[in-house]
Amino acid sequence: MRPTSVTRCWPKGLAVAAGALFVASNADSTLPTPRGRQPGNGSLIQVIATATGRAPLIAGKPEPPLHAEAVARTGARHPLVVGDRLDTDVESAVRSGADSLLVLTGVTHPLDAVLAPARHRPTYLAENLAGLLGPHPQVTGAAGTFRCAGWRATVAGGEVALSGTGAAIDGLRALCAAAWSAGGVRPEAAVNALAGLGLPHPPG
C-alpha cells in the first residue's frame, strides 16, 4: 500500500505521544494546487494533535518567531511580507508590525480581502508577484468615498458600491479601503460591488 499523508503522520504521532517536542513550521489549513485546494500543513498537524491531545508549537506564520529571525538575519529595516494567505502571511505581518503585500495567486480571493477583519488586512494588494515592481496608485478618500486611479467606492450602512474604469486591481484597492473604513460590509453587497472586475473569485 502506498503511504498517504495520514499514514506518514503515524510515526510522528507515536513520537509526540511519547513526549517528543511537537513543533510545526506553519499552520496553513489548505494549499492551492492545479486541481483545487488540498489539505495543508495545518490540517495534517491536527491529525497528530487530535490523536495525542497535544497542541504543537507553531514556529512559522502567523506566529512572530520566524519573522523576527528573518529580520534579524537580514538586518531589514522595512521588511515586506509577501504572501497569498490572509490568516497566515498577512496576519504574521500585522502581528509583527510589518507591511504586507497580498497576491491573488493562491487561496485568497478578492471577496476575502474586502471582508477581511483588521488583523488580516494587507498594506498592499496585487494580482501577482509583478506587483513588487509595478506602481501602487494611492487610495484617497474620507466620509464614505474612496478613490484609486479611475475607480470610486462608496460605503454606508453596510452597503458598498464601486464604479469607474481602469485596472481591476485598482478597483479592488478602492473597494477594500471603503469596506475597511466602515469596519465591514454585507457579503452580498461586496459580491455585487466586485462583479465585473474580472478578478479571480471563489468557485460557485
C-alpha positions in Angstrom: 0.0 0.0 0.0 1.4 3.4 -1.0 1.8 5.7 2.0 -0.6 8.6 2.3 -0.1 11.9 4.1 -2.1 10.5 7.0 -0.1 7.3 7.3 3.1 9.3 7.2 1.8 11.0 10.4 1.8 7.7 12.3 5.5 7.7 13.4 5.3 11.3 14.3 2.1 10.8 16.3 3.8 8.0 18.3 6.9 10.2 18.9 4.7 13.1 20.2 2.7 10.7 22.3 5.9 9.5 23.9 6.9 13.0 24.8 8.8 14.4 21.7 8.7 18.2 21.3 5.8 18.9 18.8 6.8 21.8 16.5 5.1 22.8 13.3 6.6 25.1 10.6 3.2 26.6 9.7 -0.5 26.2 10.3 -1.8 26.7 6.7 -5.0 24.7 6.6 -5.0 24.4 2.8 -2.7 24.8 -0.1 -3.6 25.6 -3.8 -3.0 23.0 -6.5 -4.0 22.9 -10.2 -6.9 20.6 -9.1 -8.1 22.9 -6.3 -7.5 23.3 -2.6 -5.8 20.4 -0.8 -5.1 19.9 2.9 -2.1 21.9 4.0 0.3 21.5 6.9 -2.2 23.0 9.4 -4.7 20.2 8.6 -2.1 17.5 8.9 -0.8 18.6 12.3 -4.4 18.5 13.5 -4.3 14.7 12.9 -1.5 14.4 15.4 -2.9 16.9 17.8 -6.3 15.1 17.9 -4.7 11.7 18.3 -2.3 12.7 21.1 -4.2 15.5 22.8 -1.1 17.8 22.4 -1.1 21.1 20.5 2.0 22.0 18.5 4.2 25.0 18.9 3.9 27.0 15.7 7.3 28.3 14.7 6.2 29.9 11.4 3.4 32.1 10.2 1.4 33.7 11.7 3.5 33.4 14.9 6.3 36.0 15.3 9.4 33.9 15.9 10.3 33.1 12.2 9.5 36.6 11.1 11.8 38.0 13.9 14.6 35.6 12.9 14.4 36.6 9.2 14.5 40.3 10.1 17.5 39.7 12.5 19.4 37.7 9.9 18.9 40.2 7.0 19.1 43.4 9.0 15.9 44.6 7.3 14.7 48.0 8.5 11.5 48.0 6.5 10.5 44.3 5.9 7.7 43.4 3.5 5.8 40.2 4.0 4.6 38.8 0.6 2.0 36.1 0.5 -1.3 34.7 -0.7 -3.0 34.0 2.6 -4.7 36.4 5.0 -4.7 34.1 8.0 -1.0 33.3 8.0 1.0 35.6 5.7 -0.9 38.9 6.3 -1.6 38.2 10.0 2.0 37.5 10.5 2.9 40.9 9.2 0.2 42.6 11.2 1.3 40.9 14.4 5.0 41.8 13.7 4.3 45.4 12.8 5.5 45.0 9.2 4.0 45.9 5.9 2.5 43.2 3.7 1.6 42.6 0.0 -1.3 40.2 -0.7 -1.2 38.5 -4.1 -4.2 36.8 -5.6 -2.4 33.8 -7.0 -3.2 31.4 -4.2 -6.1 30.7 -1.8 -7.2 34.2 -1.1 -9.9 35.7 -3.4 -10.9 39.4 -3.8 -14.0 38.8 -1.7 -11.9 37.5 1.2 -9.8 40.7 1.1 -12.9 43.0 1.1 -14.4 41.2 4.0 -11.1 40.8 6.0 -11.0 41.7 9.7 -8.4 44.1 10.9 -5.8 41.5 11.7 -6.0 40.2 8.1 -5.8 43.4 6.2 -2.7 43.8 3.9 -0.9 47.1 3.3 -0.7 46.5 -0.5 -2.7 44.4 -3.0 -1.5 42.9 -6.3 -2.8 40.3 -8.7 0.6 38.5 -8.7 4.3 39.0 -7.9 4.7 41.5 -10.7 3.1 43.9 -8.1 6.5 44.0 -6.4 7.9 46.0 -9.4 4.8 47.9 -10.5 3.2 51.2 -9.2 0.6 51.1 -6.5 -1.7 54.1 -7.0 -2.6 55.9 -3.8 -6.1 55.4 -2.4 -7.6 58.6 -1.2 -10.9 59.4 0.5 -12.9 60.1 3.5 -16.6 60.3 4.6 -17.5 57.1 2.9 -16.0 57.8 -0.5 -12.7 56.4 -1.7 -10.8 56.7 -5.0 -8.0 54.8 -6.6 -6.9 55.7 -10.1 -10.1 55.7 -12.2 -12.3 53.9 -9.6 -14.7 55.3 -6.9 -16.0 53.2 -4.0 -18.7 54.4 -1.6 -19.9 52.8 1.7 -22.7 53.5 4.1 -24.8 51.3 6.4 -23.1 48.1 5.5 -23.6 48.7 1.8 -20.8 49.3 -0.6 -20.7 50.2 -4.3 -18.0 50.5 -6.9 -17.9 52.5 -10.2 -15.3 53.6 -12.7 -12.8 52.2 -15.2 -9.2 51.1 -15.3 -7.1 48.3 -13.9 -9.3 45.9 -11.9 -6.8 45.7 -9.1 -7.2 49.5 -8.6 -10.9 48.9 -8.2 -10.3 46.3 -5.6 -7.9 48.7 -3.7 -10.6 51.3 -3.6 -13.3 48.8 -2.6 -11.1 47.4 0.2 -10.4 50.8 1.6 -14.1 51.7 1.7 -15.1 48.4 3.3 -12.3 48.5 5.9 -13.1 52.1 6.8 -16.6 51.1 7.7 -15.5 48.2 9.8 -17.0 45.7 7.4 -19.9 45.4 4.9 -22.5 42.9 3.9 -21.0 40.0 2.0 -23.8 40.3 -0.6 -23.0 43.9 -1.2 -19.3 43.1 -1.6 -20.1 40.4 -4.1 -22.2 42.8 -6.2 -19.6 45.5 -6.0 -16.9 43.1 -7.2 -19.0 41.9 -10.1 -17.4 42.8 -13.5 -13.9 43.4 -12.2 -12.7 40.1 -13.8 -10.6 39.1 -10.9 -10.4 35.5 -9.6 -13.3 34.5 -7.4 -14.4 31.5 -5.3 -15.9 28.7 -7.3 -19.7 28.5 -7.4 
